[in-house]
């Protein structure tokens, strides 16, 4: 973390050695945990790395560089100057749900990648995670993303010919046939930022198809046209750009996103990350809400007096309390004050 983050959030600035050790522990612990998932990407273009508990994975957990790969995909992370781990929670779209993640960020200017605008051949992929892929040819797809290069890699003669025929053209041009050919060609997808690389080996789904379980990518031109680095709902500190994300095990959803009984251990682990890497002001607000619910106190603040992210924090605290406590007058009051969707859902359940 840097002094600019301390000014933005009130976080103390640890020494460089402490920062490196915190990141080293974070990367090692969660690359070794198959319940944790990862992504490298931007708003509208993202590569995800997941693995099953029983799936064989090759792990390399060094001092500066850390990687995991399976038969379906790979992820590599490296310590980098200025790298910030920033933990946060956001309300889920469904009443009672919430999301959590750790954003891996760089200062805005330092995060910028090549921003190529046209399909470009880059040569043999010497940085491939697996040695067997380093003879493959890497192509930047020319999507012009701010903080990542969106690439594909292949050693297949037909796929090489198709890609080379499209050099210099925009992949997002509706007249370009290459995008439509991607499900058939299915080159490896490689999404890279300054400190992380995700590789996906699985086939590209056909238009309208479902992404496979495990590593996969999403490229959504409509969202990319907004030229955002991240969703507005994510409370990233001003001046920082998220380039990759860690998604630790969630207490209410399994790795496939299916609901499960509340996992208190998973919840506690993420709360520790939130204390260590989150915004201390939002953490203190959350504790105020939880303390009030514990004491049976009525809401002492109005939603209108809080910022967008503060309101979201209060809503998350209420939802997390509701996940482990019976309905009460106090919980109903707080829900009505800060979480209209959940209040409506509760009212409907009572009818």
Secondary structure per residue as TSV (DSSP state, phi and psi in degrees):
chain	resnum	aa	ss	phi	psi
A	1	X	-	360.0	158.3
A	2	X	-	-122.2	173.1
A	3	X	H	-60.6	-32.5
A	4	X	H	-63.4	-35.7
A	5	X	H	-68.3	-39.7
A	6	X	H	-59.6	-40.6
A	7	X	H	-67.7	-35.0
A	8	X	H	-75.7	-36.7
A	9	X	H	-123.1	-8.7
A	10	X	-	83.5	4.5
A	11	X	-	-68.4	138.2
A	12	X	-	-66.8	154.9
A	13	X	-	-99.6	104.5
A	14	X	-	-73.1	165.7
A	15	X	-	-66.2	160.7
A	16	X	H	-59.6	-38.1
A	17	X	H	-65.4	-39.7
A	18	X	H	-66.9	-42.8
A	19	X	H	-58.2	-47.0
A	20	X	H	-62.4	-41.2
A	21	X	H	-68.1	-37.5
A	22	X	H	-62.2	-45.4
A	23	X	H	-66.7	-40.2
A	24	X	H	-58.8	-46.0
A	25	X	H	-65.4	-42.8
A	26	X	H	-59.5	-48.6
A	27	X	H	-66.1	-45.6
A	28	X	H	-63.2	-47.3
A	29	X	H	-61.0	-43.1
A	30	X	H	-90.2	-23.2
A	31	X	H	-68.7	-31.6
A	32	X	S	-79.2	-12.7
A	33	X	-	-101.6	110.4
A	34	X	T	-66.5	-12.6
A	35	X	T	-77.9	-15.5
A	36	X	-	-88.9	138.7
A	37	X	E	-117.4	166.1
A	38	X	E	-141.2	160.2
A	39	X	E	-147.6	153.3
A	40	X	E	-128.3	125.4
A	41	X	E	167.8	-167.2
A	42	X	E	-139.1	-177.5
A	43	X	T	-68.0	109.3
A	44	X	T	100.4	-8.4
A	45	X	E	-146.1	113.5
A	46	X	E	-148.2	142.0
A	47	X	E	-113.8	131.4
A	48	X	E	-112.6	141.8
A	49	X	E	-120.4	117.6
A	50	X	-	-131.1	154.2
A	51	X	-	-144.7	152.1
A	52	X	-	-83.1	156.7
A	53	X	T	-60.2	-36.1
A	54	X	T	-92.4	-1.1
A	55	X	S	-79.5	134.4
A	56	X	-	-69.3	134.2
A	57	X	-	-135.6	137.3
A	58	X	E	-92.5	119.1
A	59	X	E	-109.6	141.0
A	60	X	E	-132.7	105.0
A	61	X	E	-115.8	79.7
A	62	X	-	-87.0	-154.0
A	63	X	S	-92.2	-34.5
A	64	X	S	-120.3	-27.2
A	65	X	E	-127.1	140.7
A	66	X	E	-139.3	134.8
A	67	X	E	-149.0	160.3
A	68	X	E	-145.2	139.3
A	69	X	E	-145.8	148.5
A	70	X	-	-126.1	-173.3
A	71	X	S	-71.9	-12.3
A	72	X	S	-105.8	-17.3
A	73	X	E	176.5	-180.0
A	74	X	E	-150.8	158.5
A	75	X	E	-142.1	135.0
A	76	X	E	-127.9	137.9
A	77	X	E	-127.8	149.6
A	78	X	E	-138.6	147.8
A	79	X	-	-67.9	139.5
A	80	X	-	-141.0	146.1
A	81	X	T	-57.5	133.1
A	82	X	T	80.8	0.1
A	83	X	-	-66.4	129.6
A	84	X	E	-117.3	127.3
A	85	X	E	-94.5	124.2
A	86	X	E	-130.2	108.8
A	87	X	E	-86.3	142.3
A	88	X	E	-155.4	163.5
A	89	X	E	-126.9	149.2
A	90	X	E	-135.4	149.7
A	91	X	E	-65.6	141.4
A	92	X	-	-77.3	163.6
A	93	X	S	-71.6	-24.6
A	94	X	S	-92.7	141.7
A	95	X	T	-53.6	135.1
A	96	X	T	86.6	-6.8
A	97	X	-	-101.4	159.2
A	98	X	E	-150.8	161.9
A	99	X	E	-116.9	155.9
A	100	X	E	-143.9	154.5
A	101	X	E	-165.8	166.5
A	102	X	E	-120.2	112.7
A	103	X	E	-81.0	136.4
A	104	X	E	-105.4	111.6
A	105	X	E	-120.5	156.0
A	106	X	E	-124.5	155.7
A	107	X	E	-53.7	146.8
A	108	X	H	-49.5	-50.9
A	109	X	H	-67.8	-37.0
A	110	X	H	-72.4	-18.8
A	111	X	H	-80.6	-16.9
A	112	X	-	-63.6	131.2
A	113	X	-	-100.1	-154.4
A	114	X	-	-77.9	-26.6
A	115	X	-	55.0	39.4
A	116	X	-	-64.1	142.0
A	117	X	-	-101.7	-9.0
A	118	X	S	-137.8	157.0
A	119	X	-	-57.1	125.8
A	120	X	E	-134.7	130.2
A	121	X	E	-82.2	129.7
A	122	X	E	-109.1	-7.2
A	123	X	E	96.6	-172.0
A	124	X	E	-60.5	140.3
A	125	X	-	-87.7	81.0
A	126	X	T	-66.0	-18.9
A	127	X	T	-93.2	6.0
A	128	X	-	-54.2	143.1
A	129	X	S	-65.4	-43.8
A	130	X	S	-93.7	137.5
A	131	X	G	-58.2	-35.1
A	132	X	G	-65.6	-16.3
A	133	X	G	-98.7	-1.4
A	134	X	T	-76.2	-12.7
A	135	X	T	-87.0	-10.7
A	136	X	S	-67.2	153.3
A	137	X	E	-96.0	132.0
A	138	X	E	-98.1	136.4
A	139	X	E	-126.6	126.9
A	140	X	E	-77.7	127.4
A	141	X	-	-76.6	-5.1
A	142	X	-	70.9	36.3
A	143	X	-	-86.0	-8.7
A	144	X	-	68.4	26.0
A	145	X	-	-68.6	149.9
A	146	X	S	-65.5	-54.3
A	147	X	S	-111.6	4.1
A	148	X	-	-140.1	153.8
A	149	X	E	-100.3	125.0
A	150	X	E	-97.9	113.1
A	151	X	E	-127.2	166.0
A	152	X	E	-130.9	159.6
A	153	X	E	-139.6	139.9
A	154	X	E	-155.5	154.0
A	155	X	-	-120.0	4.7
A	156	X	-	-79.2	130.7
A	157	X	H	-61.8	-43.9
A	158	X	H	-64.5	-43.3
A	159	X	H	-67.4	-39.8
A	160	X	H	-59.7	-43.6
A	161	X	H	-63.4	-41.4
A	162	X	H	-65.6	-41.1
A	163	X	H	-68.5	-43.2
A	164	X	H	-66.4	-28.9
A	165	X	H	-68.0	-21.6
A	166	X	T	-100.5	5.8
A	167	X	T	-57.5	138.2
A	168	X	T	87.0	-8.1
A	169	X	S	-99.2	160.1
A	170	X	-	-86.0	127.9
A	171	X	T	-65.0	-26.8
A	172	X	T	-85.6	-1.8
A	173	X	-	-68.1	122.6
A	174	X	T	-56.4	-24.8
A	175	X	T	-82.2	-8.2
A	176	X	-	-80.0	117.5
A	177	X	T	-75.2	-8.1
A	178	X	H	-65.6	-41.4
A	179	X	H	-58.9	-43.0
A	180	X	H	-66.4	-23.5
A	181	X	H	-86.0	-10.3
A	182	X	H	-58.1	-42.7
A	183	X	H	-58.7	-36.1
A	184	X	H	-74.3	-42.0
A	185	X	H	-76.6	-41.7
A	186	X	-	43.2	59.3
A	187	X	-	-68.2	164.9
A	188	X	E	-63.3	138.8
A	189	X	E	-98.8	137.1
A	190	X	E	-131.3	113.1
A	191	X	E	-110.3	124.8
A	192	X	E	-134.4	140.6
A	193	X	-	-121.0	-170.1
A	194	X	S	-66.4	-22.5
A	195	X	S	-129.3	-0.3
A	196	X	E	-142.6	152.0
A	197	X	E	-144.1	129.1
A	198	X	E	-115.2	134.4
A	199	X	E	-123.1	135.8
A	200	X	E	-121.8	122.9
A	201	X	-	-101.0	-12.6
A	202	X	S	-73.5	160.7
A	203	X	-	-62.6	151.9
A	204	X	-	-78.4	127.2
A	205	X	-	-68.1	151.4
A	206	X	-	-67.8	158.8
A	207	X	T	-52.7	130.0
A	208	X	T	82.4	-4.8
A	209	X	-	-79.8	173.6
A	210	X	-	-101.2	134.1
A	211	X	-	-62.1	141.0
A	212	X	-	-69.3	157.2
A	213	X	S	-64.7	151.6
A	214	X	S	89.4	-159.2
A	215	X	S	-59.1	135.5
A	216	X	E	-162.8	170.5
A	217	X	E	-127.4	159.0
A	218	X	E	-132.5	129.1
A	219	X	E	-127.0	112.5
A	220	X	-	-121.3	93.6
A	221	X	H	-55.1	-35.0
A	222	X	H	-60.5	-43.1
A	223	X	H	-71.5	-37.7
A	224	X	H	-62.9	-30.9
A	225	X	T	-63.7	-18.5
A	226	X	T	-74.3	-14.9
A	227	X	-	53.9	42.0
A	228	X	-	-96.2	150.9
A	229	X	S	-88.8	-18.2
A	230	X	S	-166.5	164.9
A	231	X	-	-66.6	145.5
A	232	X	T	-65.4	-19.9
A	233	X	T	-75.4	-13.9
A	234	X	S	-88.6	125.5
A	235	X	-	-84.1	56.2
A	236	X	-	-69.7	133.7
A	237	X	-	-58.5	146.5
A	238	X	T	-56.7	136.2
A	239	X	T	89.9	0.9
A	240	X	E	-116.7	150.4
A	241	X	E	-123.8	121.9
A	242	X	E	-76.5	128.9
A	243	X	E	-110.5	-26.0
A	244	X	E	-149.5	163.3
A	245	X	E	-138.8	147.1
A	246	X	E	-109.4	134.5
A	247	X	E	-120.7	91.2
A	248	X	-	-64.2	166.0
A	249	X	-	-51.2	135.0
A	250	X	-	-96.0	144.3
A	251	X	S	-73.4	-15.3
A	252	X	S	-122.2	-3.3
A	253	X	B	-135.0	144.1
A	254	X	-	-84.5	-175.0
A	255	X	T	-64.2	-21.9
A	256	X	T	-93.1	3.9
A	257	X	S	85.4	6.6
A	258	X	-	-84.3	144.5
A	259	X	B	-65.0	144.8
A	260	X	-	-141.1	163.0
A	261	X	S	-58.1	147.5
A	262	X	-	-56.9	127.9
A	263	X	-	-104.5	98.6
A	264	X	H	-64.1	-33.2
A	265	X	H	-66.8	-45.2
A	266	X	H	-62.6	-39.7
A	267	X	H	-63.0	-45.1
A	268	X	H	-63.4	-37.5
A	269	X	H	-63.7	-41.7
A	270	X	H	-72.0	-32.6
A	271	X	H	-62.5	-33.5
A	272	X	H	-64.0	-42.1
A	273	X	H	-64.1	-37.4
A	274	X	H	-65.5	-38.9
A	275	X	H	-66.3	-39.2
A	276	X	H	-77.5	-40.8
A	277	X	H	-118.0	-1.4
A	278	X	S	-91.8	-177.5
A	279	X	-	-78.6	118.1
A	280	X	H	-64.2	-29.3
A	281	X	H	-66.9	-42.1
A	282	X	H	-68.9	-35.1
A	283	X	H	-62.7	-43.8
A	284	X	H	-64.6	-40.0
A	285	X	H	-61.7	-43.3
A	286	X	H	-60.4	-42.3
A	287	X	H	-66.0	-34.7
A	288	X	H	-61.4	-43.5
A	289	X	H	-65.8	-45.9
A	290	X	H	-63.4	-39.1
A	291	X	H	-64.1	-41.1
A	292	X	H	-63.7	-41.3
A	293	X	H	-64.6	-39.3
A	294	X	H	-62.9	-38.7
A	295	X	H	-86.2	-4.7
A	296	X	T	73.7	25.8
A	297	X	-	-88.0	146.0
A	298	X	-	-71.9	159.2
A	299	X	-	-55.8	125.6
A	300	X	-	-101.2	8.6
A	301	X	S	-140.8	154.0
A	302	X	-	-102.6	146.0
A	303	X	G	-59.1	-32.9
A	304	X	G	-67.5	-16.7
A	305	X	G	-89.5	-1.8
A	306	X	S	-108.7	157.0
A	307	X	-	-74.6	171.2
A	308	X	H	-55.6	-47.7
A	309	X	H	-73.5	-29.0
A	310	X	H	-67.9	-42.1
A	311	X	H	-61.6	-41.6
A	312	X	H	-62.6	-39.2
A	313	X	H	-63.0	-44.9
A	314	X	H	-61.3	-41.1
A	315	X	H	-63.3	-42.1
A	316	X	H	-63.8	-44.1
A	317	X	H	-57.8	-43.3
A	318	X	H	-63.8	-43.7
A	319	X	H	-65.8	-39.0
A	320	X	H	-69.2	-36.8
A	321	X	H	-63.0	-43.8
A	322	X	H	-64.9	-26.6
A	323	X	H	-67.6	-21.0
A	324	X	H	-126.6	6.1
A	325	X	S	-133.3	150.9
A	326	X	-	-71.2	157.2
A	327	X	-	-61.7	141.5
A	328	X	-	-145.7	167.9
A	329	X	H	-60.9	-41.1
A	330	X	H	-62.5	-47.3
A	331	X	H	-62.0	-40.0
A	332	X	H	-61.7	-41.5
A	333	X	H	-64.0	-45.8
A	334	X	H	-66.5	-40.4
A	335	X	H	-62.9	-44.1
A	336	X	H	-63.5	-34.1
A	337	X	H	-77.3	-30.7
A	338	X	H	-125.8	-10.7
A	339	X	-	-141.6	75.4
A	340	X	H	-60.2	-39.3
A	341	X	H	-62.7	-43.5
A	342	X	H	-67.6	-37.2
A	343	X	H	-63.0	-41.7
A	344	X	H	-63.7	-40.6
A	345	X	H	-63.3	-40.9
A	346	X	H	-66.4	-38.9
A	347	X	H	-65.0	-39.9
A	348	X	H	-65.3	-36.1
A	349	X	H	-68.8	-27.2
A	350	X	H	-83.8	-15.4
A	351	X	-	-76.2	360.0
